[in-house]
Amino acid sequence: MGSSGSEDGSRGLPDHWGKIFADLWNWNEKTAEASINMAGGAQTYWAGIFNYVNEFVAPAWAALSAFAAVEKEKLARAPFDAYETLKSYAELAQFNLELGTRQLTGSLLAVNEYQLGHLNEILAASLATLFGTKGEDIASVTERHRKFLDFVVNTYPAAIRDIGSEYGFHLESGGYVKAAETDRFCLYRVLPTDPGVKVREDGKPVIVIPPVVLGPNILAFLPGESKSYVHAFANQGIPTYARLLKDVVATPAVQVMTGEDDASDTRFFCEQLVARHGRPVTLNGICQGGFIAAVDVLSGELDGLVDALITCVAPMDGSRSRSIIEYMKHLPPRFRDLGHSMKTLPNGNRVIDGKILGWVYKLRSIEKESPVVTFHRDLGMFERQGLPLRVNKTAAAINHWMIHDRMDLPAGVVELSFKSYITPVDRDGNLPITLFGRPLNFKRIAEKGVRWLICIAEKDDLVEEESSLAPLDHVDAEVSVFPKGHVAIATSWSLPTSECALHKRFASGGSQLARRFARTGTFRGPVRYQLDLEEALKKRDAA
């Protein structure tokens, strides 16, 4: 008997042959679609690589120009020593080769991990398509990969730019009031975002001093999402002020300012607040702002005006910062010069180029911050999220900060921090800098009865705990250990409902570092610390 024809028209063929032809037709159709997806995806992939690389190397041209200018000056003013000069340049070439090797290694690992993961997925989808087995087919897998690539390369950068309307200080928004001003700074009062909160005018005021390199906007991260360091204070009814540096390019007084100017302006602001609120001021500095705040207190200019100091992830002795010192150790001494980060303004004043300085921070951990690694890290973030694709505001704001939030800086202030990375605090507690011709010693904090809270982050790879905790060798201070990394205090933990919210006492956790400093089994966030200081003052007044 002859076999009946199949329904798809393969008359005269056995049924299983008809299925084979149908599977082959489906395979050809799916592979053709997959080929189109892969071709489009490859084009988008390389466009993304190019965009990330271009963004990374943009500051290199400014750095090269500054390098040439400084080296030209050195050769002109110093006797030429051919041997030493050639030796230094040979060591610099070796240093660059090491950086290039680390960048290449990190990039290859990132590409390898990404491609191997996709290769396994594509192989499984190919087999499922070929044999008609259960699972995602090759066309849908490649289409999904193409969507991820298109989102990271085209949609995500636009979202990062757009978040700027919500991220950071928007002084024109009405949420801030200018309280005082000098030639170099403006002091803004931060108003609560919670309409139900009334600020206590007789409360203890706090002045927040932003990071120098990282910029101030990280402290008003996403006020609309209740993620803002300064608003965490204001929303507890605390008189909260932010000391913001004027635009360095447009303000000659900022361009030439010194550490003495910084301390004098801070004294002026503190005098205004003590007169207004009738309470001594708490000075709260973040990152390099914490170092500057401590230096201002140690200078003696704030005696009788400031009775408490809070420093968060601050490099109090930069020479103990392992990653940066390791980077500088491999850099020949001839090139350990701030001049290589400077640019000259039209009026002749020289300032630190913020883009170059931020770029240097990336170079020290190039194996994790190279453009190829960053691109694949962003891809992985969205692939783990899965479809439908959406942009997390926190991730967008952090990237906005890293990409668009670099500003030029006064050389005189940056030099204070730079010296602390070159020369350690001595065994008697003396810092490697002076102000007003006076030595600065950590022991002065105790002598003046200033209370000190030092906040650190467990996974801080920018300012290690050894650097932040250096004052403990010379003075007693309370320490709070927060989970996560360098900016988490200003981002994750500024959210009032978070586990380690700034106005709470939170559990020390199980890490060895946390157990080391947990005096009572819990830590106090900086806002909680400020509230407790205010309560103690009120009890003293009542007594």
C-alpha positions in Angstrom: 0.0 0.0 0.0 1.3 3.5 -0.8 1.8 6.1 1.9 -0.7 8.9 2.2 0.6 12.4 1.4 1.1 14.8 4.3 -1.1 17.8 4.8 1.6 20.3 3.8 1.6 18.9 0.3 4.5 16.5 0.4 2.4 13.9 -1.5 3.9 10.4 -1.7 6.4 11.0 1.1 6.2 9.3 4.5 4.8 11.5 7.3 8.2 11.7 9.2 9.9 13.0 6.0 7.3 15.7 5.8 8.1 16.7 9.4 11.8 16.8 8.6 11.2 19.1 5.7 9.0 21.3 7.8 11.7 21.5 10.6 14.3 22.3 7.9 12.1 25.1 6.5 11.6 26.4 10.1 15.3 26.2 10.7 16.2 28.1 7.6 13.6 30.8 8.4 14.7 31.2 12.0 18.4 31.2 11.1 17.8 33.9 8.5 16.0 36.0 11.1 18.8 35.3 13.6 21.4 36.3 11.1 19.7 39.7 10.6 19.5 40.2 14.3 23.1 39.3 14.8 24.3 41.6 12.1 22.3 44.5 13.6 23.5 43.6 17.1 27.1 43.5 16.0 26.9 46.9 14.5 25.3 48.3 17.7 27.8 46.4 19.8 30.8 48.1 18.1 29.1 51.5 18.2 28.7 51.1 21.9 32.4 50.1 22.3 33.4 53.2 20.3 31.2 55.5 22.3 32.5 54.3 25.7 36.1 54.4 24.5 35.6 57.9 23.1 34.1 59.2 26.3 37.0 57.6 28.3 39.9 59.0 26.3 38.4 62.5 25.8 40.2 63.9 28.9 43.5 62.3 27.6 43.9 65.2 25.1 43.7 67.8 27.9 46.1 65.7 30.0 48.5 65.5 27.2 48.4 69.3 26.7 49.0 69.9 30.4 51.8 67.3 30.5 53.6 69.0 27.6 53.3 72.5 29.2 54.6 71.3 32.6 57.5 69.4 31.1 58.4 72.4 28.9 58.6 74.6 32.1 60.7 72.1 33.9 63.2 71.8 31.1 63.4 75.6 30.9 64.0 76.3 34.6 66.1 73.4 35.7 69.6 72.3 34.5 69.2 69.6 31.9 70.3 66.2 33.1 70.1 63.9 30.1 70.5 60.7 32.1 67.9 61.5 34.8 65.4 62.8 32.1 65.7 59.8 29.9 65.5 57.5 32.9 62.3 59.2 34.1 60.7 59.0 30.6 61.7 55.3 30.4 60.1 54.6 33.7 57.0 56.5 32.5 56.9 54.4 29.4 57.1 51.3 31.6 54.3 52.6 33.8 52.1 53.3 30.7 52.8 49.8 29.5 51.7 48.3 32.8 48.5 50.3 32.7 47.9 49.2 29.1 48.5 45.6 30.1 46.0 45.8 33.0 43.4 47.5 30.8 43.8 44.8 28.1 43.6 42.0 30.6 40.4 43.5 32.2 38.9 44.1 28.8 39.6 40.6 27.5 38.1 39.1 30.6 35.0 41.2 30.3 34.6 40.3 26.6 35.3 36.7 27.2 32.8 36.4 30.0 30.1 38.1 28.0 30.6 36.2 24.8 31.0 32.8 26.4 27.7 33.3 28.3 26.0 34.2 25.1 27.6 31.4 23.1 26.2 28.8 25.4 22.7 30.4 25.2 22.9 30.6 21.3 24.1 27.0 21.0 21.2 25.8 23.2 18.8 27.9 21.1 20.2 26.5 17.8 19.7 22.9 18.9 16.2 23.7 20.1 15.4 25.3 16.7 17.0 22.5 14.7 15.3 19.6 16.5 12.1 21.4 17.5 12.7 20.7 21.2 11.5 22.7 24.1 13.2 26.0 24.6 13.8 29.5 23.2 14.5 29.5 19.5 17.6 31.1 17.9 15.6 34.0 16.4 14.1 35.1 19.7 17.4 34.8 21.6 19.3 36.9 19.1 16.4 39.4 19.0 16.5 39.7 22.8 20.3 40.3 22.7 19.8 43.0 20.0 17.3 44.8 22.2 19.7 44.8 25.1 22.4 46.2 23.0 20.2 48.9 21.5 18.9 49.9 24.9 22.4 50.3 26.4 23.9 52.1 23.4 20.9 54.4 22.5 18.3 54.6 25.2 20.4 54.5 28.4 22.6 57.5 27.5 19.6 59.6 26.8 18.1 58.5 30.2 21.3 59.5 31.9 21.2 63.0 30.4 17.5 63.4 31.2 17.9 62.5 34.9 19.8 65.7 35.3 16.5 67.6 35.8 16.0 65.5 39.0 19.5 64.9 40.1 21.5 67.2 42.4 21.1 70.8 43.6 18.6 72.8 41.6 19.0 76.1 43.5 16.3 77.8 41.3 13.7 75.3 42.4 12.6 77.1 45.5 13.9 74.3 47.8 17.0 76.3 48.8 17.5 79.8 50.3 20.8 81.7 50.1 21.8 82.4 53.7 25.2 84.0 53.3 27.9 84.6 50.7 31.6 85.4 50.4 33.7 86.0 47.4 34.3 82.2 47.1 31.3 80.4 48.5 27.5 80.6 48.9 25.8 79.2 51.9 22.4 77.8 51.1 19.8 76.7 53.6 18.3 73.4 52.6 14.5 73.3 53.1 12.6 70.1 53.9 11.0 68.3 51.0 8.4 66.8 53.5 5.7 69.5 53.8 4.8 68.2 57.3 8.2 69.1 58.7 8.9 72.4 60.4 12.5 73.4 61.0 13.5 74.1 64.6 14.9 77.6 64.6 16.5 77.0 68.0 17.9 73.7 66.8 21.6 72.9 66.3 22.7 73.9 62.8 24.8 71.8 60.5 26.9 72.9 57.6 27.6 70.2 55.0 30.8 70.5 53.1 30.7 68.6 49.8 33.4 66.5 48.2 36.1 68.5 46.3 36.6 66.2 43.3 33.2 64.4 43.3 31.2 67.6 43.3 28.3 68.8 45.5 25.4 67.2 43.5 26.0 63.7 44.9 24.7 65.1 48.3 21.3 66.1 46.8 21.2 62.8 44.8 17.5 62.4 44.0 15.4 64.6 46.4 12.2 63.6 44.6 12.9 60.0 45.4 13.7 60.7 49.0 17.4 59.9 48.3 19.3 63.0 49.4 22.0 63.4 52.1 21.3 67.0 52.9 17.5 66.5 52.9 17.9 63.6 55.3 19.0 66.3 57.8 16.4 69.0 56.7 13.5 66.5 56.9 14.2 65.9 60.6 13.7 69.6 61.3 17.4 70.3 61.6 18.6 73.7 60.4 20.6 72.4 57.4 23.1 74.4 55.3 25.2 73.4 52.3 28.4 75.3 51.6 28.7 75.5 47.8 31.8 76.7 45.9 31.1 79.3 43.2 31.9 78.6 39.6 35.7 78.5 39.4 35.9 79.5 35.7 33.7 82.6 36.3 35.1 83.6 39.7 38.7 84.8 40.0 38.6 84.8 43.8 37.9 81.0 43.6 40.7 80.4 41.2 43.3 81.7 43.5 41.8 80.7 46.9 43.9 79.0 49.6 43.3 76.9 52.6 43.3 80.0 54.7 40.5 81.5 52.6 38.5 78.3 53.1 38.9 78.4 56.9 38.1 82.2 57.0 34.9 81.9 54.9 33.8 78.9 57.0 34.3 81.0 60.2 32.2 83.8 58.7 29.4 81.3 57.9 29.5 79.8 61.4 29.3 83.2 63.0 26.1 83.9 61.0 24.5 80.6 62.1 25.5 80.9 65.8 23.9 84.4 65.8 20.8 83.1 64.1 20.2 79.8 65.9 22.0 80.4 69.2 23.7 77.1 69.0 27.3 76.0 68.0 27.6 74.5 64.6 28.2 71.0 63.5 30.6 70.8 60.5 29.9 67.8 58.3 32.3 67.0 55.4 32.1 64.3 52.8 35.1 62.7 51.2 37.7 65.4 50.6 35.2 67.8 52.1 35.7 65.9 55.4 39.4 66.4 55.3 38.9 70.2 54.6 36.4 70.4 57.4 38.8 68.8 59.9 41.6 71.1 58.7 39.4 74.1 59.3 38.6 73.0 62.8 42.3 72.2 63.5 43.3 75.7 62.3 41.8 77.3 65.4 39.7 79.7 63.3 36.5 77.9 64.4 37.1 77.9 68.1 33.9 78.7 70.0 31.8 78.3 66.9 32.0 74.5 66.1 31.6 71.9 68.8 31.1 68.8 66.6 32.6 67.3 63.5 31.2 64.6 61.2 33.4 63.2 58.5 32.1 60.6 56.0 34.4 58.4 53.8 37.0 61.1 54.2 40.8 60.6 53.5 42.2 62.0 56.7 45.6 60.6 56.0 45.9 60.0 52.2 49.2 58.3 52.5 47.3 55.3 54.0 45.1 54.9 51.0 46.4 51.7 49.5 45.1 51.9 46.0 46.1 55.5 45.2 49.5 55.1 46.9 50.1 51.9 44.9 49.3 53.9 41.8 51.6 56.8 42.7 54.4 54.4 43.8 54.7 53.2 40.2 54.6 56.7 38.8 58.2 58.2 38.5 58.8 61.0 41.1 59.3 63.5 38.3 55.7 63.2 37.3 54.1 63.3 40.8 53.1 66.9 40.1 49.7 68.6 40.3 50.8 70.6 37.3 50.0 67.7 35.1 46.3 68.2 36.0 46.2 72.0 35.5 44.9 74.2 32.8 45.5 77.9 32.3 42.4 80.2 32.1 42.2 83.2 29.7 43.0 85.5 32.7 46.3 83.6 33.3 45.2 81.9 36.5 45.8 78.2 36.6 43.2 75.7 38.0 42.9 71.9 38.3 41.1 70.4 35.4 38.3 68.4 37.0 38.0 66.0 34.0 41.7 65.1 34.2 41.5 64.5 37.9 38.5 62.3 37.5 40.2 60.4 34.7 43.3 59.8 37.0 41.0 58.2 39.6 39.8 55.8 36.8 43.4 55.0 35.7 44.3 53.8 39.2 41.8 50.9 38.8 41.9 50.6 35.0 41.2 46.9 35.0 37.7 47.7 36.4 37.1 51.1 34.9 38.3 50.7 31.3 35.6 51.6 28.7 35.3 48.0 27.5 34.7 46.7 31.0 32.2 49.5 31.8 30.3 48.8 28.6 29.9 45.1 29.4 29.1 45.9 33.0 26.2 48.0 31.9 25.1 45.3 29.4 25.1 42.7 32.2 23.1 45.0 34.5 20.2 45.2 32.1 20.4 41.5 31.1 20.1 40.5 34.7 17.1 42.8 34.9 15.5 41.2 31.9 12.5 42.3 29.8 10.7 44.7 29.8 13.7 47.0 29.9 13.5 50.1 32.1 16.0 52.6 33.5 16.5 52.6 37.2 16.7 56.2 38.4 19.4 55.5 40.9 21.7 53.9 38.3 21.0 56.7 35.8 21.8 59.4 38.5 25.1 57.7 39.5 26.1 57.6 35.9 25.1 61.2 35.4 27.3 62.1 38.3 30.3 60.1 37.0 30.0 61.4 33.4 28.7 64.9 33.6 29.5 66.1 37.1 33.2 67.1 36.9 34.2 70.7 37.5 37.4 72.6 37.6 38.9 73.2 41.0 41.2 75.8 42.8 44.7 74.5 42.9 45.4 75.9 46.4 42.7 73.7 48.0 43.5 70.5 46.0 47.1 70.9 47.0 46.1 70.4 50.7 44.8 67.0 49.9 47.6 66.2 47.5 50.2 66.8 50.2 48.4 64.5 52.6 48.8 61.7 50.0 52.6 62.4 49.6 53.5 62.8 53.3 51.9 60.9 56.2 50.7 62.3 59.5 53.6 62.0 61.9 53.7 59.9 65.1 52.7 62.9 67.2 49.6 63.6 65.1 50.9 66.5 63.0 49.5 66.8 59.5 51.9 67.6 56.6 50.3 71.0 56.1 49.8 74.3 58.0 47.2 77.1 57.9 48.0 80.7 58.9 51.5 79.5 59.7 50.1 77.2 62.5 50.8 73.5 62.7 47.7 71.2 62.5 47.5 68.4 65.0 44.7 65.9 65.5 45.1 66.1 69.2 43.6 69.6 69.1 40.2 68.1 68.6 40.2 66.6 72.1 41.8 69.7 73.6 38.9 71.9 72.3 36.2 69.4 73.3 35.0 68.9 69.8 33.0 65.7 69.4 33.8 63.6 66.3 31.8 61.0 64.3 33.8 59.2 61.6 31.6 57.3 59.1 33.2 54.7 56.8 32.0 52.2 54.2 32.8 48.5 54.4 33.4 48.1 50.7 35.0 51.5 50.0 37.6 51.0 47.2 38.3 54.8 46.9 39.0 55.7 50.5 40.0 52.7 52.6 39.3 52.6 56.3 43.0 53.0 57.2 42.9 56.4 55.7 39.6 57.5 57.2 40.5 56.2 60.7 44.0 57.6 60.9 42.9 60.2 63.6 42.1 57.4 66.0 45.8 57.0 66.6 45.7 60.4 68.4 42.2 61.2 69.4 39.0 59.3 70.5 36.2 59.4 68.1 33.0 57.5 67.5 33.0 55.3 64.4 30.0 54.2 62.3 30.5 51.5 59.7 28.0 51.5 56.8 27.6 48.6 54.3 28.3 49.0 50.6 30.7 51.3 48.9 32.0 54.9 48.8 28.8 56.8 47.8 26.2 54.6 49.5 25.9 56.9 52.5 24.7 59.7 50.1 22.6 57.4 47.9 21.3 54.1 49.4 21.3 55.1 53.0 19.8 58.6 52.6 16.5 56.9 51.9 14.5 57.1 55.2 13.1 53.6 54.9 16.4 51.9 54.2 18.0 49.5 56.6 20.8 51.9 57.6 18.9 55.2 57.2 20.9 58.2 58.3 18.5 59.1 61.1 18.5 55.7 62.7 20.6 53.5 64.9 21.3 50.3 62.8 22.8 46.9 63.6 26.5 46.5 63.2 26.2 43.4 61.0 28.6 40.5 61.0 31.7 41.9 59.2 34.9 41.9 61.1 35.3 45.7 60.5 31.9 46.4 61.9 32.4 44.3 65.0 35.6 46.1 65.7 33.9 49.4 66.2 30.4 48.5 67.5 30.5 49.8 71.1 26.9 49.0 71.8 26.1 46.6 69.0 24.6 49.4 66.9 25.9 52.4 65.0 24.5 55.9 64.7 24.0 57.5 61.3 25.1 61.2 61.0 21.6 62.5 61.2 20.9 60.5 64.4 24.2 61.7 65.8 23.2 65.4 65.1 19.7 64.8 66.7 21.3 63.3 69.8 23.7 66.3 70.1 20.8 68.7 69.9 18.9 66.7 72.5 21.9 66.8 74.8 22.2 70.6 74.4 18.5 71.0 75.3 18.9 68.9 78.4 21.9 71.0 79.4 19.9 74.1 78.9 17.0 72.7 81.0 19.4 71.8 83.8 
